[in-house]
């Protein structure tokens, strides 16, 4: 489940700060970069201390420093905006059969301490995740049976045929065997002096700010423009807007005024990072009735919902679970209007009538005269979601449905979602970068759990043998063209059967400055997600160019 | 006030137990009663502290998961992996309670869920000094300054020395903490660029005992300190002024004035000395509350104290950290309360009955 649109209290406080500042005093925020930061050095808001930094660069821990993502690399970098794979520490991989993956390991890569990187390091890293399941956040060992190495390859034998698992396994970060084999307890190891293959190595570390320096022996050193990157522990939105940051990942209210207007050649790009959708609880009446779901879907003005939630920065999402426009090539062209569903109250009421609901005195009632009434569950503090839900409430209210809103704390919301204890819930879907995973997580009955038990995915509890069949075929399919066709069919399942009601795209809030470095991912050049964490920053950091002095 | 405290000598602290007249036994009985009450409340607080986090819906793993899900897709093994990383408590509630009591006694609160693999004591000991110094020093300054201004306001009541601090005090304390903080941050920090806007010391510095570092730390503490001072000063001024005014009306003050004592002596040694009792109680409680930090101020200024830590602990359902912090706060408030009770007994013998 993907949710890039969240912003927490910190951001809120800062937003209040900015807006009050702007509204009360009409002061235009202006960026004043610190002159002591040289032109070859990038200031990035990527890592937040709590509020201080803990020196933890163990790439397998959830609490690691963000820069560990720039020091340790995977075999393949998967970009979740375009869904494209970029060969990285592996020059490529092949599946001789659906249960065997052969990675060809890149030659000439060195660890930052000068030792050569070999297939043995890859096998060692995989084994480490097996030995310490707490590190296996992606769950790769649910697929892997055995791993073997040759001089140039790593061969992974899967427990069962599963073509898409190759990609998941390929995104595992690789650590050096010669260092990690001597670590007494890797599960609590904070790796204070990281040695990786990545473009950056650790420079000065202090609890409120650290720097990383370009790795001179990096295997693509010629492509890395920034000599140093500074990562402060506190990056309030006021800081980001005024201190001349080069790159940040954050939603700023009124981004044109507060960020672009601040000068310093600031730009932004908010590509879709997932679909925000309403999950109907399919184990419950009336949501188990397709006519009701059709009625609900057609009664929505999704544009208004998206605009009210994301201040107009995000597009309406089609009912296909595909991120447009950057995944256009994956979309089934036969689906009308790219899957966008226009509001049509008349047709909505016809569907409701088929389900036994008619309008009486402005209320939508069933045969016994009881008004259609249910609750939408969203998470407390997710303000954009709440604004979206309130708009939905208004629109459904307009055709006579009594909609209540419940917003428990995020942990309680998460539990309600997983346990299926809701009527309709806000949630994120898709955006993994893999068409298979996007649909498998949404539709597969493998994840089906009775209400009251935690489901890892498929929160809406969708159970359709046709979808299952498509997914299992996908697992056996190596041919990309055939995969694409299966993807088309899965989109049609979502489009026709409405297991979720797509609303709008959740944004990836990339803020960049062209003052010192150019070549940021953008609408014109959407080569990678603009996010500052996980492995896609490797794509960005090896793509930027220094701005020449005039 | 009663006749007991009329004569300056009888208000002498060292003389107070003697004045009570009923012997040491009663005094010790009073202390023992208060100590017993302290132990009982401590146990209740410790137990509540165990129960409350467990009443919150969702587990820490759910909270961690909700957090991860915001950043990107999570996979199926993730929850199990997180639970294993965190060591989320297992066993029945009674076993957890016994384990918890053992932790409390040994002051070992285990590993934080949010900041794994850091231990709770590691986190608390990093954050505590900042809060103690910032909030502690400011609380003392606010108390001393506020009380003095209150005395002045009451003594010169009706003049500008009364109206100005009283009005300004009530005005400033009516502002919410974070609002004052945001205003200061914006104008003094951003527009004026007089003070840094976040952190406890310069970005590249590391804590050490040198003049340079201390200066840097004070410079960074200026805005949060000013915020707390502005918002808390009013309370002390008003509290002191109001009790002082009723004291001034008492016979012994008139008597002292009639005896031709200097007005300053009358104000400070007679009226203020008796009027300070309620303010002293609040001061004790405020000192006890210092360890809790100041959540909003620390949050707005990104100040690495206990308040910020508490905020993180609560939003991430970090049970071990929350329990340690709440326990620390409750225990200090209870102990401060106990000390104030004892001090009160010394200052005002009537409370000992």
Interface residues (C-beta under 8 A of the other chain):
Chain A: X1 X2 X3 X4 X5 X6 X8 X9 X10 X13 X16 X17 X20 X21 X27 X49 X50 X51 X52 X54 X56 X61 X62 X63 X80 X133 X134 X135 X136 X137 X138 X139 X141 X142 X168 X187 X188 X190 X204 X206 X207 X208 X209 X232 X233 X234 X236 X238 X239 X242 X273 X274 X379 X408 X409 X410 X411 X412 X413 X414 X415 X418 X428 X431 X432 X437 X441 X447 X454 X456 X457 X531 X533 X534
Chain B: X56 X57 X58 X59 X60 X62 X63 X64 X65 X66 X67 X68 X69 X70 X71 X72 X73 X74 X75 X76 X77 X78 X79 X80 X81 X82 X84 X85 X114 X115 X116 X117 X118 X126 X178 X182 X185 X186 X190 X191 X197 X198 X199 X200 X201 X202 X203 X204 X205 X206 X207 X299 X300 X302 X303 X304 X308 X309 X311 X312 X315 X317
